């Protein structure tokens, strides 16, 4: 009986071995699997840009919020007063700039007046010089007295001096116009500074209302009503569900034939009876050890070679059967079929070259 059982088992075992070997050769040897994989998402950390007391909290833990929805409101009384103060400063600066326009027009009138005075002085100089010439001839013919000649000569010198004085006054008025223009530019600069300060104050006032940058689920809420917060204080974590992906940490020896675009099966531990069809999206630029808080230093001490793991990002379909149920942090098992060609990206060229046994083409 025992011999008969062995004779019956030998063909079965042989067929099972052949079937297993055939499947290994055709399929299994191309499948790379790891259970060091987790669901992840691009979590947005909500923090205030200003400091102050939280006046209102308009979101609860695990609540779904839309993009632009108000999450927190910070007491804005001080910021509103700052806006009113800077608005008054801007109004003062604008009035100052406007006054320089009036001064500029007034100074132009003074320049015209000085120019008229110069013309009058030149006319007086011409008259005095003609009188002096006439008295020179009259004195030579003994028709005029010496006293009248000296008076005419003195009038000519006084007219010349008056012309120089009025010309100097006219030049001073012109230079005063340049001074007024320079003061106006300085006032305009102060006005621009005041307007910039006003805009900053308005920005701070707007920042008292904290809104959701993206749609998602609120979690890890730390902000409470009446709490004093500073800029950068973490108030809330916003998870943009169902936009999640999987980070699978494959061994470096499993990456030989792996490249972006290849299909991947994702089995979630929380839902073992459901399988998600994903796609290899990208590879990390370094192993996980390179980005750790304390990277290993193998240059000193005894060296022990440890197989490194490289994070591989697996894209999940947005309309998958578990899209609404997946949460960041869930454990999954990922199996990648490396028989597929994948995408012709930079990473794919490098890994694909390794697959073909040839160096990648230079870019």
C-alpha positions as a Markdown table, in Angstrom:
| # | Residue | x | y | z |
|---|---|---|---|---|
| 1 | Unk | 0.0 | 0.0 | 0.0 |
| 2 | Unk | 2.8 | 2.4 | 0.9 |
| 3 | Unk | 4.5 | 1.8 | -2.4 |
| 4 | Unk | 1.3 | 2.4 | -4.3 |
| 5 | Unk | 0.9 | 5.8 | -2.5 |
| 6 | Unk | 4.4 | 6.8 | -3.3 |
| 7 | Unk | 3.9 | 5.8 | -6.9 |
| 8 | Unk | 0.8 | 8.0 | -7.0 |
| 9 | Unk | 2.5 | 10.9 | -5.2 |
| 10 | Unk | 5.6 | 11.0 | -7.4 |
| 11 | Unk | 3.7 | 12.1 | -10.6 |
| 12 | Unk | 1.7 | 14.6 | -8.6 |
| 13 | Unk | 4.8 | 16.1 | -7.1 |
| 14 | Unk | 6.5 | 16.1 | -10.4 |
| 15 | Unk | 3.6 | 17.8 | -12.1 |
| 16 | Unk | 3.4 | 20.3 | -9.2 |
| 17 | Unk | 7.1 | 21.0 | -9.4 |
| 18 | Unk | 7.0 | 21.5 | -13.2 |
| 19 | Unk | 4.0 | 23.8 | -12.8 |
| 20 | Unk | 5.7 | 25.8 | -10.1 |
| 21 | Unk | 8.9 | 26.0 | -12.0 |
| 22 | Unk | 7.0 | 27.1 | -15.2 |
| 23 | Unk | 5.2 | 29.8 | -13.3 |
| 24 | Unk | 8.4 | 30.9 | -11.6 |
| 25 | Unk | 10.1 | 31.2 | -14.9 |
| 26 | Unk | 7.3 | 32.9 | -16.7 |
| 27 | Unk | 5.8 | 35.2 | -13.9 |
| 28 | Unk | 7.0 | 34.9 | -10.3 |
| 29 | Unk | 10.6 | 35.8 | -10.9 |
| 30 | Unk | 9.6 | 39.1 | -12.4 |
| 31 | Unk | 7.3 | 40.1 | -9.5 |
| 32 | Unk | 8.9 | 42.1 | -6.7 |
| 33 | Unk | 7.0 | 42.4 | -3.5 |
| 34 | Unk | 7.4 | 44.2 | -0.1 |
| 35 | Unk | 5.3 | 44.7 | 2.9 |
| 36 | Unk | 7.4 | 47.7 | 4.0 |
| 37 | Unk | 4.9 | 50.0 | 2.4 |
| 38 | Unk | 2.4 | 52.6 | 3.7 |
| 39 | Unk | -0.4 | 54.8 | 2.4 |
| 40 | Unk | 0.7 | 58.5 | 2.4 |
| 41 | Unk | -0.7 | 61.9 | 1.4 |
| 42 | Unk | 0.5 | 65.4 | 1.0 |
| 43 | Unk | -0.7 | 66.7 | 4.4 |
| 44 | Unk | -1.1 | 70.5 | 4.7 |
| 45 | Unk | -0.1 | 71.9 | 8.1 |
| 46 | Unk | -2.2 | 74.9 | 8.8 |
| 47 | Unk | -0.4 | 77.7 | 10.7 |
| 48 | Unk | -1.1 | 81.5 | 11.2 |
| 49 | Unk | 1.1 | 84.2 | 9.6 |
| 50 | Unk | 0.5 | 86.5 | 12.6 |
| 51 | Unk | 0.3 | 86.3 | 16.3 |
| 52 | Unk | -2.7 | 86.9 | 18.5 |
| 53 | Unk | -5.6 | 85.3 | 20.3 |
| 54 | Unk | -7.8 | 82.8 | 18.5 |
| 55 | Unk | -11.3 | 84.4 | 18.5 |
| 56 | Unk | -13.2 | 81.6 | 16.7 |
| 57 | Unk | -12.7 | 78.0 | 15.8 |
| 58 | Unk | -14.9 | 77.0 | 12.9 |
| 59 | Unk | -13.7 | 73.4 | 12.2 |
| 60 | Unk | -13.8 | 70.2 | 14.2 |
| 61 | Unk | -11.6 | 67.1 | 14.0 |
| 62 | Unk | -12.4 | 64.7 | 11.2 |
| 63 | Unk | -14.6 | 67.3 | 9.5 |
| 64 | Unk | -14.5 | 67.6 | 5.7 |
| 65 | Unk | -13.7 | 71.2 | 4.6 |
| 66 | Unk | -13.6 | 72.8 | 1.2 |
| 67 | Unk | -10.9 | 74.9 | -0.4 |
| 68 | Unk | -11.2 | 78.5 | 0.9 |
| 69 | Unk | -13.4 | 77.6 | 3.9 |
| 70 | Unk | -12.7 | 79.5 | 7.1 |
| 71 | Unk | -10.9 | 77.4 | 9.8 |
| 72 | Unk | -9.8 | 79.9 | 12.4 |
| 73 | Unk | -10.4 | 83.6 | 13.2 |
| 74 | Unk | -7.8 | 85.6 | 15.2 |
| 75 | Unk | -8.8 | 88.7 | 17.2 |
| 76 | Unk | -8.4 | 91.5 | 14.7 |
| 77 | Unk | -8.9 | 94.6 | 16.8 |
| 78 | Unk | -5.3 | 95.6 | 17.0 |
| 79 | Unk | -4.8 | 94.9 | 13.3 |
| 80 | Unk | -7.8 | 97.0 | 12.4 |
| 81 | Unk | -6.4 | 99.9 | 14.5 |
| 82 | Unk | -3.1 | 99.5 | 12.7 |
| 83 | Unk | -4.8 | 99.8 | 9.4 |
| 84 | Unk | -6.6 | 103.0 | 10.5 |
| 85 | Unk | -3.3 | 104.4 | 11.7 |
| 86 | Unk | -1.5 | 103.7 | 8.5 |
| 87 | Unk | -4.4 | 105.1 | 6.5 |
| 88 | Unk | -4.0 | 108.4 | 8.4 |
| 89 | Unk | -0.3 | 108.4 | 7.6 |
| 90 | Unk | -1.0 | 107.8 | 4.0 |
| 91 | Unk | -3.5 | 110.7 | 4.0 |
| 92 | Unk | -0.9 | 113.0 | 5.6 |
| 93 | Unk | 1.7 | 112.0 | 3.0 |
| 94 | Unk | -0.7 | 112.6 | 0.1 |
| 95 | Unk | -1.6 | 116.1 | 1.5 |
| 96 | Unk | 2.2 | 116.8 | 1.7 |
| 97 | Unk | 2.7 | 115.8 | -1.9 |
| 98 | Unk | -0.3 | 117.9 | -3.0 |
| 99 | Unk | 1.1 | 120.9 | -1.1 |
| 100 | Unk | 4.4 | 120.6 | -3.1 |
| 101 | Unk | 2.4 | 121.0 | -6.3 |
| 102 | Unk | 1.0 | 124.3 | -5.0 |
| 103 | Unk | 4.5 | 125.4 | -3.9 |
| 104 | Unk | 5.8 | 124.4 | -7.4 |
| 105 | Unk | 3.3 | 126.7 | -9.1 |
| 106 | Unk | 4.0 | 129.5 | -6.7 |
| 107 | Unk | 7.7 | 129.2 | -7.3 |
| 108 | Unk | 7.1 | 129.4 | -11.1 |
| 109 | Unk | 5.3 | 132.7 | -10.5 |
| 110 | Unk | 8.2 | 133.9 | -8.4 |
| 111 | Unk | 10.6 | 133.0 | -11.2 |
| 112 | Unk | 8.5 | 134.9 | -13.7 |
| 113 | Unk | 8.5 | 137.9 | -11.3 |
| 114 | Unk | 12.3 | 137.7 | -11.0 |
| 115 | Unk | 12.7 | 137.5 | -14.8 |
| 116 | Unk | 10.6 | 140.6 | -15.1 |
| 117 | Unk | 12.7 | 142.4 | -12.5 |
| 118 | Unk | 15.8 | 141.4 | -14.5 |
| 119 | Unk | 14.3 | 142.9 | -17.7 |
| 120 | Unk | 13.5 | 146.1 | -15.8 |
| 121 | Unk | 17.0 | 146.3 | -14.4 |
| 122 | Unk | 18.5 | 145.8 | -17.9 |
| 123 | Unk | 16.3 | 148.6 | -19.2 |
| 124 | Unk | 17.5 | 150.9 | -16.4 |
| 125 | Unk | 21.1 | 150.0 | -17.2 |
| 126 | Unk | 20.5 | 150.9 | -20.8 |
| 127 | Unk | 18.9 | 154.3 | -19.8 |
| 128 | Unk | 21.7 | 155.1 | -17.4 |
| 129 | Unk | 24.4 | 154.3 | -19.9 |
| 130 | Unk | 22.8 | 156.5 | -22.5 |
| 131 | Unk | 22.5 | 159.4 | -20.0 |
| 132 | Unk | 26.1 | 158.9 | -19.1 |
| 133 | Unk | 27.2 | 159.1 | -22.8 |
| 134 | Unk | 25.1 | 162.3 | -23.3 |
| 135 | Unk | 26.7 | 164.0 | -20.3 |
| 136 | Unk | 30.1 | 163.0 | -21.5 |
| 137 | Unk | 29.5 | 165.0 | -24.7 |
| 138 | Unk | 27.8 | 167.9 | -22.9 |
| 139 | Unk | 30.7 | 168.1 | -20.4 |
| 140 | Unk | 33.2 | 168.2 | -23.3 |
| 141 | Unk | 31.3 | 171.2 | -24.8 |
| 142 | Unk | 31.0 | 172.9 | -21.4 |
| 143 | Unk | 27.2 | 172.7 | -21.7 |
| 144 | Unk | 26.7 | 170.5 | -18.6 |
| 145 | Unk | 28.3 | 170.9 | -15.2 |
| 146 | Unk | 30.8 | 168.4 | -13.7 |
| 147 | Unk | 28.3 | 167.6 | -10.9 |
| 148 | Unk | 25.6 | 166.5 | -13.4 |
| 149 | Unk | 28.1 | 164.3 | -15.2 |
| 150 | Unk | 29.1 | 162.6 | -11.9 |
| 151 | Unk | 25.5 | 162.1 | -11.0 |
| 152 | Unk | 24.8 | 160.4 | -14.4 |
| 153 | Unk | 27.9 | 158.2 | -13.9 |
| 154 | Unk | 26.8 | 157.2 | -10.4 |
| 155 | Unk | 23.3 | 156.3 | -11.8 |
| 156 | Unk | 24.9 | 154.1 | -14.4 |
| 157 | Unk | 26.9 | 152.2 | -11.8 |
| 158 | Unk | 23.9 | 151.8 | -9.5 |
| 159 | Unk | 21.8 | 150.5 | -12.4 |
| 160 | Unk | 24.5 | 147.9 | -13.3 |
| 161 | Unk | 24.7 | 146.8 | -9.6 |
| 162 | Unk | 20.9 | 146.5 | -9.5 |
| 163 | Unk | 21.0 | 144.3 | -12.6 |
| 164 | Unk | 23.5 | 142.0 | -11.0 |
| 165 | Unk | 21.3 | 141.8 | -7.9 |
| 166 | Unk | 18.2 | 141.0 | -9.8 |
| 167 | Unk | 20.0 | 138.4 | -11.9 |
| 168 | Unk | 21.3 | 136.7 | -8.7 |
| 169 | Unk | 17.8 | 136.8 | -7.2 |
| 170 | Unk | 16.3 | 135.2 | -10.4 |
| 171 | Unk | 19.0 | 132.5 | -10.3 |
| 172 | Unk | 18.1 | 131.8 | -6.6 |
| 173 | Unk | 14.4 | 131.5 | -7.5 |
| 174 | Unk | 15.3 | 129.0 | -10.2 |
| 175 | Unk | 17.4 | 126.9 | -7.8 |
| 176 | Unk | 14.6 | 127.1 | -5.2 |
| 177 | Unk | 12.4 | 125.4 | -7.8 |
| 178 | Unk | 14.9 | 122.4 | -8.0 |
| 179 | Unk | 14.9 | 122.3 | -4.1 |
| 180 | Unk | 11.1 | 122.1 | -4.1 |
| 181 | Unk | 11.1 | 119.3 | -6.8 |
| 182 | Unk | 13.7 | 117.3 | -4.7 |
| 183 | Unk | 11.5 | 117.8 | -1.6 |
| 184 | Unk | 8.5 | 116.6 | -3.6 |
| 185 | Unk | 10.3 | 113.5 | -4.7 |
| 186 | Unk | 11.3 | 112.8 | -1.0 |
| 187 | Unk | 7.6 | 113.3 | 0.0 |
| 188 | Unk | 6.5 | 111.0 | -2.8 |
| 189 | Unk | 8.9 | 108.3 | -1.5 |
| 190 | Unk | 7.5 | 108.7 | 2.0 |
| 191 | Unk | 4.0 | 108.4 | 0.4 |
| 192 | Unk | 5.0 | 105.1 | -1.3 |
| 193 | Unk | 6.5 | 103.9 | 2.0 |
| 194 | Unk | 3.3 | 104.7 | 3.8 |
| 195 | Unk | 1.2 | 103.0 | 1.2 |
| 196 | Unk | 3.4 | 99.9 | 1.5 |
| 197 | Unk | 3.0 | 99.9 | 5.2 |
| 198 | Unk | -0.7 | 100.2 | 4.8 |
| 199 | Unk | -0.7 | 97.2 | 2.4 |
| 200 | Unk | 1.2 | 95.2 | 5.0 |
| 201 | Unk | -1.3 | 96.2 | 7.7 |
| 202 | Unk | -4.1 | 95.2 | 5.4 |
| 203 | Unk | -2.4 | 91.9 | 4.8 |
| 204 | Unk | -2.1 | 91.3 | 8.5 |
| 205 | Unk | -5.7 | 92.1 | 8.9 |
| 206 | Unk | -6.7 | 89.6 | 6.2 |
| 207 | Unk | -4.4 | 87.0 | 7.7 |
| 208 | Unk | -6.5 | 87.1 | 10.9 |
| 209 | Unk | -8.9 | 84.8 | 8.9 |
| 210 | Unk | -7.3 | 81.5 | 8.3 |
| 211 | Unk | -8.7 | 79.5 | 5.4 |
| 212 | Unk | -8.2 | 76.1 | 4.0 |
| 213 | Unk | -5.7 | 76.1 | 1.1 |
| 214 | Unk | -7.1 | 72.8 | -0.3 |
| 215 | Unk | -10.1 | 70.6 | 0.2 |
| 216 | Unk | -9.7 | 67.7 | 2.6 |
| 217 | Unk | -10.3 | 66.2 | 6.1 |
| 218 | Unk | -9.3 | 68.2 | 9.2 |
| 219 | Unk | -7.3 | 66.3 | 11.8 |
| 220 | Unk | -4.9 | 66.8 | 14.7 |
| 221 | Unk | -6.6 | 70.1 | 15.6 |
| 222 | Unk | -4.5 | 71.9 | 18.2 |
| 223 | Unk | -5.9 | 75.5 | 18.1 |
| 224 | Unk | -8.5 | 76.3 | 20.7 |
| 225 | Unk | -10.6 | 79.4 | 21.3 |
| 226 | Unk | -8.7 | 82.0 | 23.4 |
| 227 | Unk | -5.4 | 80.4 | 22.7 |
| 228 | Unk | -2.5 | 82.8 | 22.1 |
| 229 | Unk | -0.6 | 81.7 | 18.9 |
| 230 | Unk | 2.5 | 82.9 | 17.2 |
| 231 | Unk | 3.4 | 82.9 | 13.5 |
| 232 | Unk | 4.1 | 79.3 | 12.5 |
| 233 | Unk | 2.2 | 77.6 | 15.3 |
| 234 | Unk | 0.7 | 74.4 | 14.0 |
| 235 | Unk | -3.1 | 74.6 | 14.5 |
| 236 | Unk | -4.4 | 71.9 | 12.2 |
| 237 | Unk | -3.5 | 69.1 | 9.8 |
| 238 | Unk | -5.5 | 69.1 | 6.6 |
| 239 | Unk | -5.4 | 65.8 | 4.7 |
| 240 | Unk | -6.5 | 66.1 | 1.0 |
| 241 | Unk | -8.4 | 62.9 | 0.8 |
| 242 | Unk | -8.9 | 60.9 | -1.4 |
| 243 | Unk | -5.7 | 62.1 | -3.0 |
| 244 | Unk | -3.3 | 59.5 | -1.5 |
| 245 | Unk | -0.5 | 57.4 | -2.8 |
| 246 | Unk | 1.7 | 54.5 | -1.5 |
| 247 | Unk | 5.4 | 54.7 | -0.5 |
| 248 | Unk | 6.9 | 51.2 | -0.8 |
| 249 | Unk | 10.4 | 50.7 | 0.5 |
| 250 | Unk | 12.0 | 48.1 | -1.8 |
| 251 | Unk | 15.4 | 46.5 | -1.3 |
| 252 | Unk | 18.0 | 47.7 | -3.6 |
| 253 | Unk | 18.4 | 44.2 | -5.1 |
| 254 | Unk | 14.7 | 44.4 | -6.1 |
| 255 | Unk | 15.2 | 47.5 | -8.3 |
| 256 | Unk | 17.1 | 45.9 | -11.1 |
| 257 | Unk | 14.2 | 45.5 | -13.5 |
| 258 | Unk | 11.9 | 48.0 | -11.9 |
| 259 | Unk | 11.0 | 51.3 | -13.7 |
| 260 | Unk | 8.3 | 53.9 | -13.7 |
| 261 | Unk | 5.0 | 53.0 | -15.4 |
| 262 | Unk | 5.0 | 49.4 | -14.4 |
| 263 | Unk | 1.8 | 48.0 | -12.9 |
| 264 | Unk | 1.6 | 47.3 | -9.2 |
| 265 | Unk | -0.9 | 45.4 | -7.0 |
| 266 | Unk | -1.6 | 47.0 | -3.7 |
| 267 | Unk | -3.1 | 45.0 | -0.9 |
| 268 | Unk | -4.3 | 47.0 | 2.1 |
| 269 | Unk | -4.0 | 45.2 | 5.5 |
| 270 | Unk | -7.3 | 46.9 | 6.7 |
| 271 | Unk | -9.1 | 45.5 | 3.6 |
| 272 | Unk | -7.4 | 42.2 | 2.8 |
| 273 | Unk | -10.1 | 41.0 | 0.4 |
| 274 | Unk | -9.7 | 44.0 | -1.9 |
| 275 | Unk | -6.7 | 44.6 | -4.3 |
| 276 | Unk | -5.9 | 48.0 | -5.8 |
| 277 | Unk | -4.2 | 48.3 | -9.2 |
| 278 | Unk | -1.6 | 51.0 | -9.0 |
| 279 | Unk | 1.4 | 52.2 | -11.1 |
| 280 | Unk | 5.0 | 52.8 | -10.3 |
| 281 | Unk | 5.3 | 56.6 | -10.4 |
| 282 | Unk | 8.8 | 57.5 | -9.3 |
| 283 | Unk | 11.9 | 56.5 | -7.3 |
| 284 | Unk | 13.4 | 58.4 | -4.4 |
| 285 | Unk | 16.7 | 60.2 | -5.2 |
| 286 | Unk | 18.4 | 58.2 | -2.4 |
| 287 | Unk | 18.0 | 55.4 | 0.0 |
| 288 | Unk | 16.0 | 55.9 | 3.2 |
| 289 | Unk | 19.2 | 55.9 | 5.2 |
| 290 | Unk | 20.5 | 58.9 | 3.3 |
| 291 | Unk | 17.5 | 61.0 | 4.4 |
| 292 | Unk | 17.4 | 59.8 | 8.0 |
| 293 | Unk | 18.1 | 62.1 | 10.9 |
| 294 | Unk | 21.5 | 60.5 | 11.6 |
| 295 | Unk | 22.8 | 59.0 | 8.3 |
| 296 | Unk | 25.1 | 56.0 | 8.8 |
| 297 | Unk | 28.8 | 56.7 | 8.7 |
| 298 | Unk | 30.6 | 53.6 | 7.4 |
| 299 | Unk | 34.0 | 55.3 | 7.2 |
| 300 | Unk | 34.9 | 54.4 | 10.8 |
| 301 | Unk | 34.6 | 51.3 | 12.9 |
| 302 | Unk | 33.7 | 47.9 | 11.8 |
| 303 | Unk | 31.7 | 47.7 | 8.6 |
| 304 | Unk | 28.7 | 45.5 | 8.2 |
| 305 | Unk | 27.0 | 45.5 | 4.8 |
| 306 | Unk | 23.2 | 46.0 | 5.1 |
| 307 | Unk | 20.9 | 45.8 | 2.2 |
| 308 | Unk | 19.4 | 49.3 | 1.7 |
| 309 | Unk | 15.9 | 50.2 | 0.9 |
| 310 | Unk | 14.8 | 52.8 | -1.6 |
| 311 | Unk | 11.3 | 54.5 | -1.3 |
| 312 | Unk | 9.3 | 54.0 | -4.5 |
| 313 | Unk | 6.1 | 56.0 | -5.0 |
| 314 | Unk | 3.1 | 54.1 | -6.2 |
| 315 | Unk | 0.2 | 56.1 | -7.8 |
| 316 | Unk | -3.3 | 55.0 | -6.9 |
| 317 | Unk | -6.4 | 55.5 | -9.1 |
| 318 | Unk | -8.6 | 58.4 | -7.8 |
| 319 | Unk | -11.7 | 56.3 | -8.6 |
| 320 | Unk | -10.5 | 53.1 | -7.1 |
| 321 | Unk | -12.7 | 50.9 | -5.0 |
| 322 | Unk | -11.0 | 52.0 | -1.8 |
| 323 | Unk | -10.3 | 55.6 | -2.7 |
| 324 | Unk | -12.7 | 56.9 | 0.0 |
| 325 | Unk | -11.5 | 54.5 | 2.7 |
| 326 | Unk | -7.7 | 54.8 | 2.5 |
| 327 | Unk | -6.0 | 56.9 | 5.2 |
| 328 | Unk | -2.4 | 58.0 | 5.4 |
| 329 | Unk | -0.4 | 55.6 | 7.6 |
| 330 | Unk | -2.2 | 52.4 | 6.7 |
| 331 | Unk | 0.0 | 49.4 | 6.1 |
| 332 | Unk | 0.0 | 47.8 | 2.6 |
| 333 | Unk | 1.7 | 45.1 | 0.6 |
| 334 | Unk | 3.0 | 46.1 | -2.9 |
| 335 | Unk | 3.8 | 43.7 | -5.7 |
| 336 | Unk | 5.3 | 45.1 | -8.9 |
| 337 | Unk | 5.3 | 43.3 | -12.2 |
| 338 | Unk | 8.7 | 44.1 | -13.8 |
| 339 | Unk | 7.8 | 42.4 | -17.1 |
| 340 | Unk | 6.1 | 45.6 | -18.3 |
| 341 | Unk | 8.2 | 48.1 | -20.3 |
| 342 | Unk | 7.1 | 51.1 | -18.3 |
| 343 | Unk | 7.7 | 54.8 | -19.2 |
| 344 | Unk | 10.7 | 56.2 | -21.1 |
| 345 | Unk | 11.6 | 58.7 | -18.4 |
| 346 | Unk | 15.0 | 59.5 | -17.0 |
| 347 | Unk | 14.6 | 57.0 | -14.2 |
| 348 | Unk | 13.2 | 54.5 | -16.6 |
| 349 | Unk | 16.2 | 54.9 | -19.0 |
| 350 | Unk | 18.6 | 54.2 | -16.1 |
| 351 | Unk | 16.8 | 51.2 | -14.7 |
| 352 | Unk | 15.9 | 50.0 | -18.2 |
| 353 | Unk | 19.5 | 50.0 | -19.2 |
| 354 | Unk | 20.3 | 47.9 | -16.2 |
| 355 | Unk | 17.6 | 45.5 | -17.4 |
| 356 | Unk | 19.2 | 45.2 | -20.8 |
| 357 | Unk | 22.7 | 45.0 | -19.4 |
| 358 | Unk | 23.9 | 48.0 | -21.2 |
| 359 | Unk | 24.8 | 51.5 | -19.9 |
| 360 | Unk | 22.1 | 54.2 | -20.3 |
| 361 | Unk | 22.4 | 56.6 | -23.2 |
| 362 | Unk | 24.0 | 59.9 | -22.3 |
| 363 | Unk | 21.7 | 62.9 | -22.2 |
